[in-house]
C-alpha cells in the first residue's frame, strides 16, 4: 500500500506535549505542568503559542538529571522566553517564575 492509501490523523499538539512531558517527568512534576504552568500559558498566549513555548521548554528540561532539575529547567526556559517576557513584562514574568519555583522547592 502506497502513500495514496494513507489517511493521516490530525496533528494534536496537546498530545505531543503530553507525550514529551510523560517521557521527561512523572508524578508531581507532570501534575504541576498540567495544573499550573500549562493553563497559565494558555490563558496568556492561547492554545498554539502556549504549546509552542511549553514544547520548547520541555525539550530543554531533557538536560536535567532529576525530576526537580528537569522542572527547574522547564520553568527557566518558559520564564526567559522572549515571547513570555515580552507579553508579560519582566516583573510579571519574574513573579510567575518565583511562584513556580516555590512549588519546586516543596517538591524537593
N, C-alpha and C positions, 0 to 999 in steps of 0.2 A: 504494500500500500504506500503510495507516494504522498507528497505534501498536499496534493489536491484533495485528499480524503480526510485530512486532519482538521478538526474543529477546535480552535484554541479556546481555552477557558478565559473569561475576563480576568484581567490583572487586578488583584486585590491587594492594595498597599498595606492595609491593616494586617493581612495575613503574613506578608513578607516581614513587616516589623516585628510581629509577634513571634515568628519562627526564629528570627535573629536573636530576639530577646531570650527565647527559650534555650537557645544554644549557649548564650553567654551567661545568663543569670538565672537563678532559681529562687523560689520561695519568697522571702521578704523583699528582695531586690526587685523581682518581677512585679510584685504587688505594688511597690512604691511607684514604679514606672507606670503601671496601668491605672492606678487610682489617683496619683498626684501629678506626675510630670506630663503624661500624655494628654489628659483632659485640659490642663492649663495651656499647653501648647496649641491644642485645637481651638480653645476659647480665644486665644490671642491671634493666631495665624490662619485658622481654618484648616480643613482636613488635609489638603495636599501639601502645603508648606510645613505643617506640623509633622507629618510623616517623613518629609524630606529631612528636616532637622533631626528628628529622632533616629532615623535610619543612619545618618552620618555619625551621630553621637554613639550609637550602639556599636558601630564598626570600630570607632576609637576605643570603646570600652573593651574590645578584644585584647588590648595590650595589658590589661590588668591581670594580676596573678590570683587575686582573691575576689570574693563577691563584693566586699566593700571597696576595694581598689577599682574594680570594674565600674561600680556605680559612681564613684568619685570622678572617674574619667568621663563618664557619660554626662554627669552634671556639669563638669567644667566645659566640655565640648559644647553643650547647649548654651550655657551662660556666657561663653566667649564668642559664640556665633555672631557674625556681623549683622545678620538679619534680626536676630533676637535682641541684641543691644540697640540696634537702630530703631526697632519698633517700640521697645520699652523705655529706652534711655538707660544710661549706665547705673543710676541709682536703683531703679526698679529691678533691673536685671540682677544686680548685686543682692538685693533684698531676697529675691527668689532663690538665688544661689545659696544664701545663708540659711533660708528656710529648709531647702532640700538637704543641705549639709547637716543640719540639726537632726534630721531623720536618720541620716547616715551614721552620725555619732551614736545614736541609740541602737543602731543595727550591730555595731561592733561590740 
